[in-house]
Amino acid sequence: MKAKPSLPVSYRLAVTSRVLAAVLGGYVITALSSVCLTLWVPMARAEAVVTGMMSSFVVYLLAVIWCFACRTAWRAWLGLIVPSLLLAAAAGVAYWMGRS
């Protein structure tokens, strides 16, 4: 029998990194976007929470698509970390202003 050629370790690590970025980074950006939308949307609190939670499904989908559409795993991570920091800052500003 002829042995099948194996994929390089660097390729396997890049795919693993993208999967971790999609799962973990996608969760972080989804949670932060849901919180920010809940705090900043000018509507009743219950409606804002439902709107934030419903939009979180779309945000998570876009985060996963982003992770696998990037050329490199570094760009995928960077594309999740920068918006996460901005959303965390926006949530902090909302908390500091007393919107919570």
C-alpha positions in Angstrom: 0.0 0.0 0.0 1.1 3.5 -0.8 1.2 6.0 2.1 -0.9 9.1 1.6 1.0 12.4 1.9 0.3 14.2 5.2 -0.5 17.9 5.5 2.2 20.0 6.9 2.1 20.9 10.6 2.1 24.6 9.8 -1.1 24.2 7.8 -2.7 22.2 10.6 -1.8 24.9 13.2 -3.2 27.6 11.0 -6.5 25.8 10.7 -6.6 25.2 14.4 -5.9 28.8 15.1 -8.7 29.9 12.8 -11.1 27.5 14.5 -10.1 28.9 17.9 -10.5 32.4 16.6 -13.9 31.6 15.2 -15.2 29.9 18.4 -13.6 32.0 21.1 -13.1 35.3 19.3 -16.6 35.0 17.8 -18.1 34.5 21.2 -16.3 37.5 22.7 -17.3 39.8 19.8 -20.8 38.5 19.9 -21.2 39.0 23.6 -19.8 42.5 23.4 -21.9 43.6 20.5 -25.0 42.3 22.2 -24.1 44.3 25.4 -23.3 47.4 23.4 -26.5 47.2 21.4 -28.5 46.7 24.5 -27.0 49.7 26.2 -27.0 52.1 23.3 -30.2 51.5 21.5 -32.9 54.0 22.5 -35.8 51.8 23.3 -37.3 50.1 26.2 -34.9 47.9 28.2 -36.7 44.6 27.4 -36.9 45.3 23.7 -33.2 46.4 23.6 -32.2 43.1 25.2 -34.2 41.1 22.7 -32.8 43.1 19.8 -29.3 42.6 21.1 -29.7 38.9 21.6 -31.3 38.4 18.2 -28.6 40.3 16.4 -26.0 38.3 18.1 -26.7 35.3 15.8 -25.8 37.4 12.8 -22.7 38.8 14.5 -21.4 35.3 15.3 -22.1 34.1 11.8 -20.1 37.1 10.3 -17.3 36.5 12.8 -17.0 32.8 11.7 -17.1 33.7 8.0 -14.5 36.4 8.6 -12.1 33.9 10.3 -12.1 31.6 7.4 -12.2 34.2 4.6 -8.9 35.9 5.7 -5.6 35.0 4.1 -3.8 34.4 7.3 -4.8 33.4 10.9 -3.1 36.5 12.2 -5.4 38.7 10.2 -8.4 36.7 11.4 -7.3 37.2 15.0 -6.6 40.9 14.4 -10.0 41.4 12.7 -11.7 40.1 15.9 -9.5 41.7 18.5 -9.7 45.3 17.2 -13.5 45.4 17.0 -13.7 43.7 20.4 -11.6 46.4 22.0 -13.7 49.1 20.4 -16.9 47.4 21.6 -15.5 47.0 25.1 -14.6 50.7 25.2 -18.2 51.6 24.0 -19.6 49.4 26.8 -17.3 51.0 29.3 -18.4 54.4 28.2 -22.0 53.4 28.5 -21.4 52.0 32.0 -19.5 55.2 33.0 -22.4 57.4 31.8 -24.8 55.4 33.9 -26.7 53.6 31.2 -26.5 50.2 32.8 
